[in-house]
Amino acid sequence: MSPFNYYDHIASIYDQTRWMTESIAEEVADYILEWVDANPYTSFLEPGVGTGLNVLPLVKRGYSVTGIDISREMLDQFSRKLEGIPRNLTLIQADASQLSFPDNSFDVVLTVHMVHTVSHWQKFLAEIERVLKPGGFYLNAQWITPPARMEFERHFKAILIQESSPQSPPAKHPRINVENYFRRQGYRPHYSIAKTWWVSNTVVELLSFLKARAYGLCWHTSDAAFQRALQAFEAFCLEHYGSLDAEIASAAQFEIWSYHLT
Ligand SMILES: C[S@@+](CC[C@H](N)C(=O)[O-])C[C@H]1O[C@@H](n2cnc3c(N)ncnc32)[C@H](O)[C@@H]1O
């Protein structure tokens, strides 16, 4: 199954298996609006918009938002949050590698956990540049995984590799350097943390997310190897964390690389 289609399968559990909440998204929206010096006519595009976690506050505040996603199910989850699609929101099901908009269409283009999913990242960035208005902002963001959760996933990944090798070596990703790309185009990069917040889950809860195969690291393994890895990992967790009810807590961050032509 293609990893892109996989989002159709996990759309209904996507939000609960992540660590971004509506109230955090509201605070991040405040930060973004101030950073880009928004006015009521500022327009936003989010390719790979998913369930709308990042831009929902902008839509609710009346900004013009366009979201593109290859997954119909992810987009449906987004529209369900709004009881119908308001006039200031356009949702398009399409491959975002080629943006079907005229040049200079948007004031702000936002991508979150997205650039690594397109097949030709340089072409994609060139498209972003093309549709940005002069003086517009490209914001390449991610919610950094809380370290305790990252450690949990690392342990699982090690067991998964043991259980699945040598049949399915881990997928290789191209080296993507968005900063270099935009620097070469003359953009001024700026890094900031828009928000830091505390995330806490029990081990059993995190295990349930893995069982639902909610993350990319769970997608490239046969069912049999995956089940073996889960069993071995549950035993590991009992020993490592002392109990499946143990809380794992650490800080998440919303980081933004902003690119702006000066
Ligand atoms: C990790 S999710 C991120 C969703 C959202 N940006 C967020 O931060 O919650 C990646 C999203 O990109 C979408 N996607 C992946 N490749 C795509 C492509 N080539 N064109 C459009 N959407 C794509 C997936 O369907 C998925 O909804």
The ligand as an SDF file (V2000), in Angstrom:
LIG
                    3D

 27 29  0  0  0  0  0  0  0  0999 V2000
    2.0210   14.0180    8.3320 C   0  0  0  0  0  0  0  0  0  0  0  0
    0.5140   14.5170    7.5750 S   0  0  0  0  0  0  0  0  0  0  0  0
    0.4890   16.2370    8.0290 C   0  0  0  0  0  0  0  0  0  0  0  0
   -0.8930   16.8240    7.9800 C   0  0  0  0  0  0  0  0  0  0  0  0
   -0.9560   18.2700    8.5010 C   0  0  0  0  0  0  0  0  0  0  0  0
   -0.0830   19.1420    7.7520 N   0  0  0  0  0  0  0  0  0  0  0  0
   -0.5920   18.2940    9.9650 C   0  0  0  0  0  0  0  0  0  0  0  0
    0.4080   18.9320   10.3360 O   0  0  0  0  0  0  0  0  0  0  0  0
   -1.3340   17.6710   10.7640 O   0  0  0  0  0  0  0  0  0  0  0  0
    0.9420   14.6210    5.8570 C   0  0  0  0  0  0  0  0  0  0  0  0
   -0.2580   14.9900    5.0030 C   0  0  0  0  0  0  0  0  0  0  0  0
    0.2160   15.2560    3.6880 O   0  0  0  0  0  0  0  0  0  0  0  0
   -0.6420   14.6190    2.7560 C   0  0  0  0  0  0  0  0  0  0  0  0
    0.1570   14.3960    1.5560 N   0  0  0  0  0  0  0  0  0  0  0  0
    1.2250   13.6100    1.4070 C   0  0  0  0  0  0  0  0  0  0  0  0
    1.7280   13.7150    0.1730 N   0  0  0  0  0  0  0  0  0  0  0  0
    0.9590   14.5940   -0.4830 C   0  0  0  0  0  0  0  0  0  0  0  0
    0.9650   15.1260   -1.8000 C   0  0  0  0  0  0  0  0  0  0  0  0
    1.8780   14.7650   -2.6860 N   0  0  0  0  0  0  0  0  0  0  0  0
    0.0180   16.0180   -2.1300 N   0  0  0  0  0  0  0  0  0  0  0  0
   -0.9230   16.4060   -1.2400 C   0  0  0  0  0  0  0  0  0  0  0  0
   -0.9740   15.9280    0.0230 N   0  0  0  0  0  0  0  0  0  0  0  0
   -0.0510   15.0440    0.4000 C   0  0  0  0  0  0  0  0  0  0  0  0
   -1.1070   13.3620    3.4640 C   0  0  0  0  0  0  0  0  0  0  0  0
   -2.3100   12.8520    2.9230 O   0  0  0  0  0  0  0  0  0  0  0  0
   -1.2780   13.8760    4.8930 C   0  0  0  0  0  0  0  0  0  0  0  0
   -2.5730   14.3920    5.1180 O   0  0  0  0  0  0  0  0  0  0  0  0
  1  2  1  0
  2  3  1  0
  2 10  1  0
  3  4  1  0
  4  5  1  0
  5  6  1  0
  5  7  1  0
  7  8  2  0
  7  9  1  0
 10 11  1  0
 11 12  1  0
 11 26  1  0
 12 13  1  0
 13 14  1  0
 13 24  1  0
 14 15  1  0
 14 23  1  0
 15 16  2  0
 16 17  1  0
 17 18  1  0
 17 23  2  0
 18 19  1  0
 18 20  2  0
 20 21  1  0
 21 22  2  0
 22 23  1  0
 24 25  1  0
 24 26  1  0
 26 27  1  0
M  CHG  2   2   1   9  -1
M  END
$$$$
